[in-house]
Structure formats: structure tokens, C-alpha cells
């Protein structure tokens, strides 16, 4: 599992996603934002070791 740091493009809230797949090729991810409480686009800021 890799921890990925994401930032919601709507509210700017940052959080971590644990995923077994590689997000480094992606620029944006459509995912549920716990702050907005709905699905939004997220910027993938990088990998946390
Ligand atoms: Zn948000």
C-alpha cells in the first residue's frame, strides 16, 4: 500500500489515500471529499513514504 497526498480542487482540503495502485501517472482523481461531502476532483500532490 502507498499513501498518496491529495488536495481537493474545490475546498483545498488535504488528506491521504491509501491505495495499492500507482497514481503517479494521473494528474487528477475523482474521489469523495470528506470536507465537501461529495465527489470532487483532487490534485495528486505526491507520494508519502
Ligand atoms: Zn473538498
mmCIF file of the protein (N, C-alpha, C, O) and its ligand, coordinates in Angstrom:
data_MODEL
# 
_entry.id   MODEL 
# 
loop_
_entity.id 
_entity.type 
_entity.pdbx_number_of_molecules 
1 polymer     1 
2 non-polymer 1 
# 
_entity_poly.entity_id                      1 
_entity_poly.type                           'polypeptide(L)' 
_entity_poly.nstd_linkage                   no 
_entity_poly.nstd_monomer                   no 
_entity_poly.pdbx_seq_one_letter_code       
;(UNK)(UNK)(UNK)(UNK)(UNK)(UNK)(UNK)(UNK)(UNK)(UNK)(UNK)(UNK)(UNK)(UNK)(UNK)(UNK)
(UNK)(UNK)(UNK)(UNK)(UNK)(UNK)(UNK)(UNK)(UNK)(UNK)(UNK)(UNK)(UNK)(UNK)(UNK)(UNK)
(UNK)(UNK)(UNK)(UNK)(UNK)(UNK)(UNK)(UNK)(UNK)(UNK)(UNK)(UNK)(UNK)(UNK)(UNK)(UNK)
(UNK)
;
_entity_poly.pdbx_seq_one_letter_code_can   XXXXXXXXXXXXXXXXXXXXXXXXXXXXXXXXXXXXXXXXXXXXXXXXX 
_entity_poly.pdbx_strand_id                 A 
# 
loop_
_entity_poly_seq.entity_id 
_entity_poly_seq.num 
_entity_poly_seq.mon_id 
_entity_poly_seq.hetero 
1 1  UNK n 
1 2  UNK n 
1 3  UNK n 
1 4  UNK n 
1 5  UNK n 
1 6  UNK n 
1 7  UNK n 
1 8  UNK n 
1 9  UNK n 
1 10 UNK n 
1 11 UNK n 
1 12 UNK n 
1 13 UNK n 
1 14 UNK n 
1 15 UNK n 
1 16 UNK n 
1 17 UNK n 
1 18 UNK n 
1 19 UNK n 
1 20 UNK n 
1 21 UNK n 
1 22 UNK n 
1 23 UNK n 
1 24 UNK n 
1 25 UNK n 
1 26 UNK n 
1 27 UNK n 
1 28 UNK n 
1 29 UNK n 
1 30 UNK n 
1 31 UNK n 
1 32 UNK n 
1 33 UNK n 
1 34 UNK n 
1 35 UNK n 
1 36 UNK n 
1 37 UNK n 
1 38 UNK n 
1 39 UNK n 
1 40 UNK n 
1 41 UNK n 
1 42 UNK n 
1 43 UNK n 
1 44 UNK n 
1 45 UNK n 
1 46 UNK n 
1 47 UNK n 
1 48 UNK n 
1 49 UNK n 
# 
loop_
_struct_asym.id 
_struct_asym.entity_id 
A 1 
B 2 
# 
loop_
_chem_comp.id 
_chem_comp.type 
_chem_comp.mon_nstd_flag 
UNK 'L-peptide linking' . 
ZN  non-polymer         . 
# 
_pdbx_entity_nonpoly.entity_id   2 
_pdbx_entity_nonpoly.name        ? 
_pdbx_entity_nonpoly.comp_id     ZN 
# 
_pdbx_nonpoly_scheme.asym_id         B 
_pdbx_nonpoly_scheme.entity_id       2 
_pdbx_nonpoly_scheme.mon_id          ZN 
_pdbx_nonpoly_scheme.ndb_seq_num     1 
_pdbx_nonpoly_scheme.pdb_seq_num     101 
_pdbx_nonpoly_scheme.auth_seq_num    101 
_pdbx_nonpoly_scheme.pdb_mon_id      ZN 
_pdbx_nonpoly_scheme.auth_mon_id     ZN 
_pdbx_nonpoly_scheme.pdb_strand_id   A 
_pdbx_nonpoly_scheme.pdb_ins_code    . 
# 
loop_
_atom_site.group_PDB 
_atom_site.id 
_atom_site.type_symbol 
_atom_site.label_atom_id 
_atom_site.label_alt_id 
_atom_site.label_comp_id 
_atom_site.label_asym_id 
_atom_site.label_entity_id 
_atom_site.label_seq_id 
_atom_site.pdbx_PDB_ins_code 
_atom_site.Cartn_x 
_atom_site.Cartn_y 
_atom_site.Cartn_z 
_atom_site.occupancy 
_atom_site.B_iso_or_equiv 
_atom_site.pdbx_formal_charge 
_atom_site.auth_seq_id 
_atom_site.auth_comp_id 
_atom_site.auth_asym_id 
_atom_site.auth_atom_id 
_atom_site.pdbx_PDB_model_num 
ATOM   1   N  N  . UNK A 1 1  ? 0.841   -1.197 0.000   1.00 0.00 ? 1   UNK A N  1 
ATOM   2   C  CA . UNK A 1 1  ? 0.000   0.000  0.000   1.00 0.00 ? 1   UNK A CA 1 
ATOM   3   C  C  . UNK A 1 1  ? 0.879   1.251  0.000   1.00 0.00 ? 1   UNK A C  1 
ATOM   4   O  O  . UNK A 1 1  ? 1.917   1.306  0.660   1.00 0.00 ? 1   UNK A O  1 
ATOM   5   N  N  . UNK A 1 2  ? 0.439   2.233  -0.746  1.00 0.00 ? 2   UNK A N  1 
ATOM   6   C  CA . UNK A 1 2  ? 1.146   3.501  -0.807  1.00 0.00 ? 2   UNK A CA 1 
ATOM   7   C  C  . UNK A 1 2  ? 0.199   4.601  -0.355  1.00 0.00 ? 2   UNK A C  1 
ATOM   8   O  O  . UNK A 1 2  ? -0.985  4.600  -0.693  1.00 0.00 ? 2   UNK A O  1 
ATOM   9   N  N  . UNK A 1 3  ? 0.735   5.532  0.407   1.00 0.00 ? 3   UNK A N  1 
ATOM   10  C  CA . UNK A 1 3  ? -0.078  6.681  0.821   1.00 0.00 ? 3   UNK A CA 1 
ATOM   11  C  C  . UNK A 1 3  ? 0.140   7.806  -0.166  1.00 0.00 ? 3   UNK A C  1 
ATOM   12  O  O  . UNK A 1 3  ? 1.271   8.200  -0.450  1.00 0.00 ? 3   UNK A O  1 
ATOM   13  N  N  . UNK A 1 4  ? -0.954  8.312  -0.677  1.00 0.00 ? 4   UNK A N  1 
ATOM   14  C  CA . UNK A 1 4  ? -0.907  9.415  -1.629  1.00 0.00 ? 4   UNK A CA 1 
ATOM   15  C  C  . UNK A 1 4  ? -1.551  10.638 -0.995  1.00 0.00 ? 4   UNK A C  1 
ATOM   16  O  O  . UNK A 1 4  ? -2.605  10.564 -0.363  1.00 0.00 ? 4   UNK A O  1 
ATOM   17  N  N  . UNK A 1 5  ? -0.878  11.759 -1.188  1.00 0.00 ? 5   UNK A N  1 
ATOM   18  C  CA . UNK A 1 5  ? -1.398  13.007 -0.645  1.00 0.00 ? 5   UNK A CA 1 
ATOM   19  C  C  . UNK A 1 5  ? -2.253  13.678 -1.713  1.00 0.00 ? 5   UNK A C  1 
ATOM   20  O  O  . UNK A 1 5  ? -1.789  13.943 -2.821  1.00 0.00 ? 5   UNK A O  1 
ATOM   21  N  N  . UNK A 1 6  ? -3.481  13.943 -1.370  1.00 0.00 ? 6   UNK A N  1 
ATOM   22  C  CA . UNK A 1 6  ? -4.424  14.532 -2.312  1.00 0.00 ? 6   UNK A CA 1 
ATOM   23  C  C  . UNK A 1 6  ? -4.913  15.867 -1.793  1.00 0.00 ? 6   UNK A C  1 
ATOM   24  O  O  . UNK A 1 6  ? -4.990  16.084 -0.584  1.00 0.00 ? 6   UNK A O  1 
ATOM   25  N  N  . UNK A 1 7  ? -5.242  16.756 -2.704  1.00 0.00 ? 7   UNK A N  1 
ATOM   26  C  CA . UNK A 1 7  ? -5.851  18.034 -2.331  1.00 0.00 ? 7   UNK A CA 1 
ATOM   27  C  C  . UNK A 1 7  ? -7.114  18.215 -3.154  1.00 0.00 ? 7   UNK A C  1 
ATOM   28  O  O  . UNK A 1 7  ? -7.091  18.129 -4.382  1.00 0.00 ? 7   UNK A O  1 
ATOM   29  N  N  . UNK A 1 8  ? -8.195  18.463 -2.473  1.00 0.00 ? 8   UNK A N  1 
ATOM   30  C  CA . UNK A 1 8  ? -9.469  18.693 -3.151  1.00 0.00 ? 8   UNK A CA 1 
ATOM   31  C  C  . UNK A 1 8  ? -9.400  20.006 -3.930  1.00 0.00 ? 8   UNK A C  1 
ATOM   32  O  O  . UNK A 1 8  ? -8.961  21.030 -3.406  1.00 0.00 ? 8   UNK A O  1 
ATOM   33  N  N  . UNK A 1 9  ? -9.835  19.962 -5.176  1.00 0.00 ? 9   UNK A N  1 
ATOM   34  C  CA . UNK A 1 9  ? -9.777  21.173 -6.002  1.00 0.00 ? 9   UNK A CA 1 
ATOM   35  C  C  . UNK A 1 9  ? -10.902 22.138 -5.646  1.00 0.00 ? 9   UNK A C  1 
ATOM   36  O  O  . UNK A 1 9  ? -10.865 23.298 -6.056  1.00 0.00 ? 9   UNK A O  1 
ATOM   37  N  N  . UNK A 1 10 ? -11.881 21.690 -4.907  1.00 0.00 ? 10  UNK A N  1 
ATOM   38  C  CA . UNK A 1 10 ? -12.994 22.558 -4.524  1.00 0.00 ? 10  UNK A CA 1 
ATOM   39  C  C  . UNK A 1 10 ? -12.700 23.328 -3.236  1.00 0.00 ? 10  UNK A C  1 
ATOM   40  O  O  . UNK A 1 10 ? -12.847 24.549 -3.188  1.00 0.00 ? 10  UNK A O  1 
ATOM   41  N  N  . UNK A 1 11 ? -12.285 22.611 -2.203  1.00 0.00 ? 11  UNK A N  1 
ATOM   42  C  CA . UNK A 1 11 ? -12.113 23.250 -0.889  1.00 0.00 ? 11  UNK A CA 1 
ATOM   43  C  C  . UNK A 1 11 ? -10.644 23.355 -0.487  1.00 0.00 ? 11  UNK A C  1 
ATOM   44  O  O  . UNK A 1 11 ? -10.316 24.039 0.483   1.00 0.00 ? 11  UNK A O  1 
ATOM   45  N  N  . UNK A 1 12 ? -9.761  22.686 -1.222  1.00 0.00 ? 12  UNK A N  1 
ATOM   46  C  CA . UNK A 1 12 ? -8.340  22.751 -0.906  1.00 0.00 ? 12  UNK A CA 1 
ATOM   47  C  C  . UNK A 1 12 ? -7.920  21.850 0.235   1.00 0.00 ? 12  UNK A C  1 
ATOM   48  O  O  . UNK A 1 12 ? -6.750  21.832 0.617   1.00 0.00 ? 12  UNK A O  1 
ATOM   49  N  N  . UNK A 1 13 ? -8.865  21.102 0.782   1.00 0.00 ? 13  UNK A N  1 
ATOM   50  C  CA . UNK A 1 13 ? -8.555  20.205 1.888   1.00 0.00 ? 13  UNK A CA 1 
ATOM   51  C  C  . UNK A 1 13 ? -7.613  19.089 1.469   1.00 0.00 ? 13  UNK A C  1 
ATOM   52  O  O  . UNK A 1 13 ? -7.775  18.481 0.411   1.00 0.00 ? 13  UNK A O  1 
ATOM   53  N  N  . UNK A 1 14 ? -6.636  18.832 2.312   1.00 0.00 ? 14  UNK A N  1 
ATOM   54  C  CA . UNK A 1 14 ? -5.656  17.786 2.009   1.00 0.00 ? 14  UNK A CA 1 
ATOM   55  C  C  . UNK A 1 14 ? -5.902  16.567 2.884   1.00 0.00 ? 14  UNK A C  1 
ATOM   56  O  O  . UNK A 1 14 ? -6.248  16.682 4.060   1.00 0.00 ? 14  UNK A O  1 
ATOM   57  N  N  . UNK A 1 15 ? -5.718  15.421 2.296   1.00 0.00 ? 15  UNK A N  1 
ATOM   58  C  CA . UNK A 1 15 ? -5.858  14.167 3.029   1.00 0.00 ? 15  UNK A CA 1 
ATOM   59  C  C  . UNK A 1 15 ? -5.060  13.096 2.314   1.00 0.00 ? 15  UNK A C  1 
ATOM   60  O  O  . UNK A 1 15 ? -4.510  13.316 1.234   1.00 0.00 ? 15  UNK A O  1 
ATOM   61  N  N  . UNK A 1 16 ? -5.010  11.934 2.941   1.00 0.00 ? 16  UNK A N  1 
ATOM   62  C  CA . UNK A 1 16 ? -4.210  10.846 2.390   1.00 0.00 ? 16  UNK A CA 1 
ATOM   63  C  C  . UNK A 1 16 ? -5.108  9.707  1.939   1.00 0.00 ? 16  UNK A C  1 
ATOM   64  O  O  . UNK A 1 16 ? -6.098  9.360  2.582   1.00 0.00 ? 16  UNK A O  1 
ATOM   65  N  N  . UNK A 1 17 ? -4.724  9.152  0.822   1.00 0.00 ? 17  UNK A N  1 
ATOM   66  C  CA . UNK A 1 17 ? -5.413  7.984  0.289   1.00 0.00 ? 17  UNK A CA 1 
ATOM   67  C  C  . UNK A 1 17 ? -4.441  6.817  0.285   1.00 0.00 ? 17  UNK A C  1 
ATOM   68  O  O  . UNK A 1 17 ? -3.337  6.917  -0.251  1.00 0.00 ? 17  UNK A O  1 
ATOM   69  N  N  . UNK A 1 18 ? -4.856  5.718  0.883   1.00 0.00 ? 18  UNK A N  1 
ATOM   70  C  CA . UNK A 1 18 ? -4.036  4.516  0.814   1.00 0.00 ? 18  UNK A CA 1 
ATOM   71  C  C  . UNK A 1 18 ? -4.526  3.676  -0.343  1.00 0.00 ? 18  UNK A C  1 
ATOM   72  O  O  . UNK A 1 18 ? -5.682  3.256  -0.384  1.00 0.00 ? 18  UNK A O  1 
ATOM   73  N  N  . UNK A 1 19 ? -3.633  3.438  -1.279  1.00 0.00 ? 19  UNK A N  1 
ATOM   74  C  CA . UNK A 1 19 ? -4.026  2.713  -2.485  1.00 0.00 ? 19  UNK A CA 1 
ATOM   75  C  C  . UNK A 1 19 ? -2.943  1.718  -2.864  1.00 0.00 ? 19  UNK A C  1 
ATOM   76  O  O  . UNK A 1 19 ? -1.756  1.932  -2.618  1.00 0.00 ? 19  UNK A O  1 
ATOM   77  N  N  . UNK A 1 20 ? -3.376  0.649  -3.455  1.00 0.00 ? 20  UNK A N  1 
ATOM   78  C  CA . UNK A 1 20 ? -2.425  -0.371 -3.893  1.00 0.00 ? 20  UNK A CA 1 
ATOM   79  C  C  . UNK A 1 20 ? -2.023  -0.156 -5.344  1.00 0.00 ? 20  UNK A C  1 
ATOM   80  O  O  . UNK A 1 20 ? -1.213  -0.904 -5.891  1.00 0.00 ? 20  UNK A O  1 
ATOM   81  N  N  . UNK A 1 21 ? -2.589  0.864  -5.957  1.00 0.00 ? 21  UNK A N  1 
ATOM   82  C  CA . UNK A 1 21 ? -2.278  1.144  -7.352  1.00 0.00 ? 21  UNK A CA 1 
ATOM   83  C  C  . UNK A 1 21 ? -1.496  2.450  -7.458  1.00 0.00 ? 21  UNK A C  1 
ATOM   84  O  O  . UNK A 1 21 ? -1.491  3.270  -6.540  1.00 0.00 ? 21  UNK A O  1 
ATOM   85  N  N  . UNK A 1 22 ? -0.849  2.615  -8.583  1.00 0.00 ? 22  UNK A N  1 
ATOM   86  C  CA . UNK A 1 22 ? 0.058   3.743  -8.798  1.00 0.00 ? 22  UNK A CA 1 
ATOM   87  C  C  . UNK A 1 22 ? -0.715  4.931  -9.353  1.00 0.00 ? 22  UNK A C  1 
ATOM   88  O  O  . UNK A 1 22 ? -1.316  4.849  -10.425 1.00 0.00 ? 22  UNK A O  1 
ATOM   89  N  N  . UNK A 1 23 ? -0.694  6.027  -8.619  1.00 0.00 ? 23  UNK A N  1 
ATOM   90  C  CA . UNK A 1 23 ? -1.391  7.234  -9.061  1.00 0.00 ? 23  UNK A CA 1 
ATOM   91  C  C  . UNK A 1 23 ? -0.446  8.235  -9.709  1.00 0.00 ? 23  UNK A C  1 
ATOM   92  O  O  . UNK A 1 23 ? -0.874  9.310  -10.130 1.00 0.00 ? 23  UNK A O  1 
ATOM   93  N  N  . UNK A 1 24 ? 0.814   7.895  -9.790  1.00 0.00 ? 24  UNK A N  1 
ATOM   94  C  CA . UNK A 1 24 ? 1.799   8.883  -10.233 1.00 0.00 ? 24  UNK A CA 1 
ATOM   95  C  C  . UNK A 1 24 ? 1.603   9.288  -11.696 1.00 0.00 ? 24  UNK A C  1 
ATOM   96  O  O  . UNK A 1 24 ? 2.055   10.355 -12.113 1.00 0.00 ? 24  UNK A O  1 
ATOM   97  N  N  . UNK A 1 25 ? 0.931   8.438  -12.473 1.00 0.00 ? 25  UNK A N  1 
ATOM   98  C  CA . UNK A 1 25 ? 0.696   8.774  -13.873 1.00 0.00 ? 25  UNK A CA 1 
ATOM   99  C  C  . UNK A 1 25 ? -0.515  9.681  -14.035 1.00 0.00 ? 25  UNK A C  1 
ATOM   100 O  O  . UNK A 1 25 ? -0.734  10.275 -15.091 1.00 0.00 ? 25  UNK A O  1 
ATOM   101 N  N  . UNK A 1 26 ? -1.297  9.773  -12.962 1.00 0.00 ? 26  UNK A N  1 
ATOM   102 C  CA . UNK A 1 26 ? -2.525  10.554 -13.041 1.00 0.00 ? 26  UNK A CA 1 
ATOM   103 C  C  . UNK A 1 26 ? -2.276  11.957 -12.500 1.00 0.00 ? 26  UNK A C  1 
ATOM   104 O  O  . UNK A 1 26 ? -1.477  12.166 -11.588 1.00 0.00 ? 26  UNK A O  1 
ATOM   105 N  N  . UNK A 1 27 ? -2.974  12.886 -13.082 1.00 0.00 ? 27  UNK A N  1 
ATOM   106 C  CA . UNK A 1 27 ? -2.878  14.260 -12.601 1.00 0.00 ? 27  UNK A CA 1 
ATOM   107 C  C  . UNK A 1 27 ? -4.003  14.557 -11.633 1.00 0.00 ? 27  UNK A C  1 
ATOM   108 O  O  . UNK A 1 27 ? -3.820  15.266 -10.643 1.00 0.00 ? 27  UNK A O  1 
ATOM   109 N  N  . UNK A 1 28 ? -5.156  14.014 -11.928 1.00 0.00 ? 28  UNK A N  1 
ATOM   110 C  CA . UNK A 1 28 ? -6.319  14.299 -11.100 1.00 0.00 ? 28  UNK A CA 1 
ATOM   111 C  C  . UNK A 1 28 ? -7.078  13.017 -10.843 1.00 0.00 ? 28  UNK A C  1 
ATOM   112 O  O  . UNK A 1 28 ? -7.047  12.071 -11.631 1.00 0.00 ? 28  UNK A O  1 
ATOM   113 N  N  . UNK A 1 29 ? -7.757  13.018 -9.718  1.00 0.00 ? 29  UNK A N  1 
ATOM   114 C  CA . UNK A 1 29 ? -8.531  11.855 -9.322  1.00 0.00 ? 29  UNK A CA 1 
ATOM   115 C  C  . UNK A 1 29 ? -9.906  12.318 -8.864  1.00 0.00 ? 29  UNK A C  1 
ATOM   116 O  O  . UNK A 1 29 ? -10.025 13.229 -8.045  1.00 0.00 ? 29  UNK A O  1 
ATOM   117 N  N  . UNK A 1 30 ? -10.925 11.693 -9.392  1.00 0.00 ? 30  UNK A N  1 
ATOM   118 C  CA . UNK A 1 30 ? -12.287 11.999 -8.968  1.00 0.00 ? 30  UNK A CA 1 
ATOM   119 C  C  . UNK A 1 30 ? -12.616 11.098 -7.793  1.00 0.00 ? 30  UNK A C  1 
ATOM   120 O  O  . UNK A 1 30 ? -12.664 9.876  -7.933  1.00 0.00 ? 30  UNK A O  1 
ATOM   121 N  N  . UNK A 1 31 ? -12.841 11.702 -6.633  1.00 0.00 ? 31  UNK A N  1 
ATOM   122 C  CA . UNK A 1 31 ? -12.979 10.915 -5.420  1.00 0.00 ? 31  UNK A CA 1 
ATOM   123 C  C  . UNK A 1 31 ? -13.861 11.658 -4.427  1.00 0.00 ? 31  UNK A C  1 
ATOM   124 O  O  . UNK A 1 31 ? -14.073 12.865 -4.536  1.00 0.00 ? 31  UNK A O  1 
ATOM   125 N  N  . UNK A 1 32 ? -14.364 10.917 -3.469  1.00 0.00 ? 32  UNK A N  1 
ATOM   126 C  CA . UNK A 1 32 ? -15.176 11.537 -2.429  1.00 0.00 ? 32  UNK A CA 1 
ATOM   127 C  C  . UNK A 1 32 ? -14.313 12.422 -1.528  1.00 0.00 ? 32  UNK A C  1 
ATOM   128 O  O  . UNK A 1 32 ? -13.260 11.995 -1.055  1.00 0.00 ? 32  UNK A O  1 
ATOM   129 N  N  . UNK A 1 33 ? -14.759 13.635 -1.301  1.00 0.00 ? 33  UNK A N  1 
ATOM   130 C  CA . UNK A 1 33 ? -14.073 14.544 -0.388  1.00 0.00 ? 33  UNK A CA 1 
ATOM   131 C  C  . UNK A 1 33 ? -14.841 14.580 0.924   1.00 0.00 ? 33  UNK A C  1 
ATOM   132 O  O  . UNK A 1 33 ? -16.037 14.870 0.952   1.00 0.00 ? 33  UNK A O  1 
ATOM   133 N  N  . UNK A 1 34 ? -14.139 14.284 2.001   1.00 0.00 ? 34  UNK A N  1 
ATOM   134 C  CA . UNK A 1 34 ? -14.811 14.231 3.306   1.00 0.00 ? 34  UNK A CA 1 
ATOM   135 C  C  . UNK A 1 34 ? -15.169 15.620 3.807   1.00 0.00 ? 34  UNK A C  1 
ATOM   136 O  O  . UNK A 1 34 ? -16.027 15.765 4.678   1.00 0.00 ? 34  UNK A O  1 
ATOM   137 N  N  . UNK A 1 35 ? -14.517 16.643 3.263   1.00 0.00 ? 35  UNK A N  1 
ATOM   138 C  CA . UNK A 1 35 ? -14.829 18.020 3.678   1.00 0.00 ? 35  UNK A CA 1 
ATOM   139 C  C  . UNK A 1 35 ? -16.030 18.562 2.912   1.00 0.00 ? 35  UNK A C  1 
ATOM   140 O  O  . UNK A 1 35 ? -16.927 19.171 3.494   1.00 0.00 ? 35  UNK A O  1 
ATOM   141 N  N  . UNK A 1 36 ? -16.037 18.333 1.601   1.00 0.00 ? 36  UNK A N  1 
ATOM   142 C  CA . UNK A 1 36 ? -17.163 18.775 0.777   1.00 0.00 ? 36  UNK A CA 1 
ATOM   143 C  C  . UNK A 1 36 ? -18.355 17.832 0.894   1.00 0.00 ? 36  UNK A C  1 
ATOM   144 O  O  . UNK A 1 36 ? -19.490 18.204 0.593   1.00 0.00 ? 36  UNK A O  1 
ATOM   145 N  N  . UNK A 1 37 ? -18.081 16.610 1.335   1.00 0.00 ? 37  UNK A N  1 
ATOM   146 C  CA . UNK A 1 37 ? -19.105 15.564 1.456   1.00 0.00 ? 37  UNK A CA 1 
ATOM   147 C  C  . UNK A 1 37 ? -19.741 15.251 0.118   1.00 0.00 ? 37  UNK A C  1 
ATOM   148 O  O  . UNK A 1 37 ? -20.939 14.981 0.031   1.00 0.00 ? 37  UNK A O  1 
ATOM   149 N  N  . UNK A 1 38 ? -18.935 15.290 -0.909  1.00 0.00 ? 38  UNK A N  1 
ATOM   150 C  CA . UNK A 1 38 ? -19.387 14.857 -2.230  1.00 0.00 ? 38  UNK A CA 1 
ATOM   151 C  C  . UNK A 1 38 ? -18.153 14.538 -3.068  1.00 0.00 ? 38  UNK A C  1 
ATOM   152 O  O  . UNK A 1 38 ? -17.023 14.792 -2.653  1.00 0.00 ? 38  UNK A O  1 
ATOM   153 N  N  . UNK A 1 39 ? -18.385 13.985 -4.241  1.00 0.00 ? 39  UNK A N  1 
ATOM   154 C  CA . UNK A 1 39 ? -17.263 13.654 -5.121  1.00 0.00 ? 39  UNK A CA 1 
ATOM   155 C  C  . UNK A 1 39 ? -16.753 14.901 -5.817  1.00 0.00 ? 39  UNK A C  1 
ATOM   156 O  O  . UNK A 1 39 ? -17.525 15.677 -6.380  1.00 0.00 ? 39  UNK A O  1 
ATOM   157 N  N  . UNK A 1 40 ? -15.444 15.080 -5.770  1.00 0.00 ? 40  UNK A N  1 
ATOM   158 C  CA . UNK A 1 40 ? -14.806 16.222 -6.411  1.00 0.00 ? 40  UNK A CA 1 
ATOM   159 C  C  . UNK A 1 40 ? -13.520 15.762 -7.072  1.00 0.00 ? 40  UNK A C  1 
ATOM   160 O  O  . UNK A 1 40 ? -13.054 14.647 -6.839  1.00 0.00 ? 40  UNK A O  1 
ATOM   161 N  N  . UNK A 1 41 ? -12.956 16.620 -7.892  1.00 0.00 ? 41  UNK A N  1 
ATOM   162 C  CA . UNK A 1 41 ? -11.637 16.342 -8.442  1.00 0.00 ? 41  UNK A CA 1 
ATOM   163 C  C  . UNK A 1 41 ? -10.576 16.682 -7.399  1.00 0.00 ? 41  UNK A C  1 
ATOM   164 O  O  . UNK A 1 41 ? -10.694 17.656 -6.655  1.00 0.00 ? 41  UNK A O  1 
ATOM   165 N  N  . UNK A 1 42 ? -9.551  15.863 -7.369  1.00 0.00 ? 42  UNK A N  1 
ATOM   166 C  CA . UNK A 1 42 ? -8.434  16.055 -6.448  1.00 0.00 ? 42  UNK A CA 1 
ATOM   167 C  C  . UNK A 1 42 ? -7.130  16.130 -7.217  1.00 0.00 ? 42  UNK A C  1 
ATOM   168 O  O  . UNK A 1 42 ? -6.911  15.383 -8.170  1.00 0.00 ? 42  UNK A O  1 
ATOM   169 N  N  . UNK A 1 43 ? -6.274  17.034 -6.795  1.00 0.00 ? 43  UNK A N  1 
ATOM   170 C  CA . UNK A 1 43 ? -4.915  17.077 -7.325  1.00 0.00 ? 43  UNK A CA 1 
ATOM   171 C  C  . UNK A 1 43 ? -4.072  16.098 -6.532  1.00 0.00 ? 43  UNK A C  1 
ATOM   172 O  O  . UNK A 1 43 ? -4.167  16.029 -5.307  1.00 0.00 ? 43  UNK A O  1 
ATOM   173 N  N  . UNK A 1 44 ? -3.257  15.349 -7.232  1.00 0.00 ? 44  UNK A N  1 
ATOM   174 C  CA . UNK A 1 44 ? -2.374  14.386 -6.584  1.00 0.00 ? 44  UNK A CA 1 
ATOM   175 C  C  . UNK A 1 44 ? -1.050  15.083 -6.300  1.00 0.00 ? 44  UNK A C  1 
ATOM   176 O  O  . UNK A 1 44 ? -0.278  15.378 -7.212  1.00 0.00 ? 44  UNK A O  1 
ATOM   177 N  N  . UNK A 1 45 ? -0.805  15.337 -5.031  1.00 0.00 ? 45  UNK A N  1 
ATOM   178 C  CA . UNK A 1 45 ? 0.356   16.140 -4.649  1.00 0.00 ? 45  UNK A CA 1 
ATOM   179 C  C  . UNK A 1 45 ? 1.631   15.299 -4.574  1.00 0.00 ? 45  UNK A C  1 
ATOM   180 O  O  . UNK A 1 45 ? 2.732   15.819 -4.753  1.00 0.00 ? 45  UNK A O  1 
ATOM   181 N  N  . UNK A 1 46 ? 1.483   14.028 -4.314  1.00 0.00 ? 46  UNK A N  1 
ATOM   182 C  CA . UNK A 1 46 ? 2.676   13.200 -4.276  1.00 0.00 ? 46  UNK A CA 1 
ATOM   183 C  C  . UNK A 1 46 ? 2.514   11.999 -3.373  1.00 0.00 ? 46  UNK A C  1 
ATOM   184 O  O  . UNK A 1 46 ? 1.450   11.756 -2.803  1.00 0.00 ? 46  UNK A O  1 
ATOM   185 N  N  . UNK A 1 47 ? 3.589   11.264 -3.260  1.00 0.00 ? 47  UNK A N  1 
ATOM   186 C  CA . UNK A 1 47 ? 3.600   10.024 -2.504  1.00 0.00 ? 47  UNK A CA 1 
ATOM   187 C  C  . UNK A 1 47 ? 4.217   10.270 -1.142  1.00 0.00 ? 47  UNK A C  1 
ATOM   188 O  O  . UNK A 1 47 ? 5.224   10.967 -1.020  1.00 0.00 ? 47  UNK A O  1 
ATOM   189 N  N  . UNK A 1 48 ? 3.611   9.699  -0.133  1.00 0.00 ? 48  UNK A N  1 
ATOM   190 C  CA . UNK A 1 48 ? 4.171   9.768  1.216   1.00 0.00 ? 48  UNK A CA 1 
ATOM   191 C  C  . UNK A 1 48 ? 4.875   8.470  1.512   1.00 0.00 ? 48  UNK A C  1 
ATOM   192 O  O  . UNK A 1 48 ? 4.303   7.394  1.339   1.00 0.00 ? 48  UNK A O  1 
ATOM   193 N  N  . UNK A 1 49 ? 6.112   8.560  1.957   1.00 0.00 ? 49  UNK A N  1 
ATOM   194 C  CA . UNK A 1 49 ? 6.844   7.332  2.290   1.00 0.00 ? 49  UNK A CA 1 
ATOM   195 C  C  . UNK A 1 49 ? 6.557   6.936  3.733   1.00 0.00 ? 49  UNK A C  1 
ATOM   196 O  O  . UNK A 1 49 ? 7.077   5.928  4.212   1.00 0.00 ? 49  UNK A O  1 
HETATM 197 ZN ZN . ZN  B 2 .  ? -13.354 19.233 -0.790  1.00 0.00 ? 101 ZN  A ZN 1 
# 
